[in-house]
Structure formats: structure tokens, C-alpha cells
Amino acid sequence: MKSKAIMLLVLISVVHLLLGENLSLAQKASRKPNIIYIYADDMGYGELGCYGQKKIKTPNLDKLAAEGIRFTKHYTSTPVCAPARCMLLTGRHGGHSFIRGNYEMGGFPDDKEGGQMPLPEGTVTIAKVLKNAGYVTGAFGKWGLGMSNTTGDPNKQGFDHFYGYLDQKQAHNYYPTHLWENGKWDTLNNPVIDVHRKLAADAPDSAFNYFKGKEYAIDKIAGKARQFITDHQKESFFLYLPMTIPHVSLQVPDEAVKEYIGKFDEKPYHGEKNYASTKYPLSTYAAMITYLDKQVGAIMAQVRELGLDENTIIMFSSDNGATFNGGTDADFFNSVAGLRGLKMDIYEGGIREPFIARWPGKIAAGKTSDFVSAQFDMFATFSDIAEIQAPPSDGISLLPVLTGKGKPKDREYLYFEFSEKSGEIAIRFADFKAVKSNMRKNKNASWELYDMRSDEKETTDIASKHPDIIAKLEAIVKKEHLSATVKEWEFIDPKF
């Protein structure tokens, strides 16, 4: 009897184990896909190996592309930080977005930290949409859409967890005195550093040490992001990772810079164009991008080790084109792959971005797509991935392009507005791109027109040859432009 009882208990245990395993498999099968979106800062279209970069090592991002899909005609929504982030998270283009520029609140010192124009209460963000669909949501990195004491607090805009820089001015320094975690100040073991202090041309090598600290912000941010994945590996999660690399200042741990020292003919940078001085500006810039690449590799490895690979899509892009200041050299690195313009330009070099996505079993490896798309498409795309009905937006779902299943929704054009600098508009449609600049001085400025099939570098204006196309552009502007909420952002003729 005793042996029979033991056998019965063993049998019951086996049945429970099998049922538990089947239940676990069923739970995994029914769980919504995890979404990881990694967002670089000021990374040019040509700064990854998979986009033709020859001088900077990016093996992990190259692997991400090789194991997934690489887009060649993907655009940010506008060519500077804060509005690009707003448009990404809300699915609105530059003519509809609430935030259309880097509207600064406060100053650089800690006691003047005020962030940027906050997202208003009631904003529909993709984080809110996914959170309502059962996702755990986390943002780690640079926010730039309001401080914790405003309506723009990331915890009020759909994110369960935030860690990083709330004020993007603070993000000019990679060794800050603090970062923010869910509205609370997190002190870092770093001295106060004025990254915009200039050094004398004959400053000794030791002077560059002023711009170094002990705790590197990227390490802290990446660590928190990986912990988020670990903590929520049994739930559906949305991880938004807006890293600050390679935005200046040029700062990265010395060990990373050593990998490049001696490979380039370079001279010290003493802060002539603002931001931190560094003895090895070219090596430091390259090392920063490689450092970011290593963080991406660590996340890829973690997702794989946790068995989440087939239920996780990992995406990578950047907020705008390569910068022109802070000791960087876009020409030396061919940062925008020969395209015209840089950050703050509506030309291709300012708005065309790398976009890579990997999702084993859903996205075929080694794909390249020339589908014309923009970051305001991600709102609809994330919703589609989560299998939920997206609220209205200016974008379309790219899921059919990613997976090769079905057809994306038809659209006539992509619309761009940039209120800073000279006031610029761009319309990307069919095989053409139209640009209108200097609208702050001349609201009736002439249109430029470029043939994207043969002139992606926008060297030859063919507007005079296509009056029929030019005649249609003003109607598009009239349809797509809504008056800006901030006077400084309005540069288009009031008749629209």
C-alpha cells in the first residue's frame, strides 16, 4: 500500500509538472510581443558599418541588420532632439505635433534645471496605448519632454519606469552629478563639470581631465534597462531606450578611446565650438559609437539568454543627422554617407536615418527595404505589433514591410516641418522631394525640387521643369499645417 501511495504521488507530481509546462508554453504563446526601440542621438545615416561606415566599428548593430531588415529610406520626423522624440511617441508629423522645437526651460546649472516644453496633459502617447493593452513600459535615457514636476513627466505619459536625463541640456555631460528615476534625483559620484568651459590652446594634457568623472551615465542607463528586461521577462514589455550617444560632449571612458588612438591623424579639441574639450576628438567620437554598439550587443545577448528572442522585436534608429559642432568631424567619418546637410537641416543628411529591426521567425534575415517611411509611423507600427487598434495618427503601420506579410497602407507623401533655423518644409512623394527654406524671412520662398531616383544628394534643383508638381505643393501644406501652439514655432503664412 505504501509503495502504491508513493507511486500515486509521483504520478500526480508528473501530471502537475506536465500541466505546468503546458500552461507555461500556452502563456508564452499568448503573450504579446516585447518591443525594444533603441534611439541614438545625432547619429548620421552613414555611421554604422551596415550603412557603409569604414572607420567606426559597430559589429553588434551590423549583426542586428544581418539577422533582420535594414531600411535605406527611413526618416526622422524633424531634425532636432525634443520635437523628434515627441513626434515618435505621438505619431504626429511636424505640421500637427504639439512640440515643434527645442523650447528650453531653465538653464544649465543643477539649480536652474528646467527641462524643455512639457507634453500637455491628455497627450496620447504610444506608451499609454501599450500600457492600456497590458504592457509594462519603461524609458531609459534622454527624455526632453518635461520635468517630473510638469505634465510632461514620463510617468504621467505612460511609462511605468523612467531612468535617465529629464533635461536634455544636462545630457550634454556624460558625467552628470545626477540622473532621475521616477521623479527622484539619483546622485552620481561625479564632480560638477561645466562642459562648455573652453580650454586655452596651450593647455597641458592634464587639463582635459576636468571633463572626466567616475560614473558614466551610459553605464547607469544601460544597466537600468537590462534590469527592466530581467524584472519583466515573464510579462509583455515595451522598452524605449533613447541613448545620448553620439551627441556631444565627446566623453567616453578612457579604455574605450584607447581602441582608436593612433588610427587617426587628429589634434586636440579645446572647446572652440562649445561642449567638452578632449585630447582625441576623432578617437573619442568613434569610441562613443562603438560603446553604444556594445550596449546594443549586451541587450541582444540578454534577450537571447532569457529565451525571449522569438517574442521580441528589437529596433534601432536615431533622432536626426550628425551634428556640426563640439569637436566632431562629419566629413572625416562620412557621417551622412555623402548626403546633403546635417542636424538642423531638412535636407537628406539632416533627416534620413538608419533603421534596423530584428525579430527571429517574423522578420527574414538579411533583408533590405527601400520603402519610404518615417518615425511618426512607429506609433501605428507598435500598435500593430501589439495586435491592438491604434488611435488615429499621421503614420502607417510598417509591420507588413517588416514581415513581408500583407501590404502597407497607401499614402501619397511624407510631410516635414522644422520651425527652428530658417523655417523649413519638406515633402517626400513618389520619386521626388520638395524643399522650401528661409521661410522666416520670406513666407513666399520658392520651392526646390529634387529627383530622388538620380539625385539623392540634392544637388540639382529641377523645380522649373515641373510647374505641375510645384502647383500641388501649396495645397499639401495647407492641408497638413495646423497653427503652432507656441508663437516662436510659427513660420508659415497665416493663410494656411
Disulfide bonds with the S-S distance in Angstrom:
none
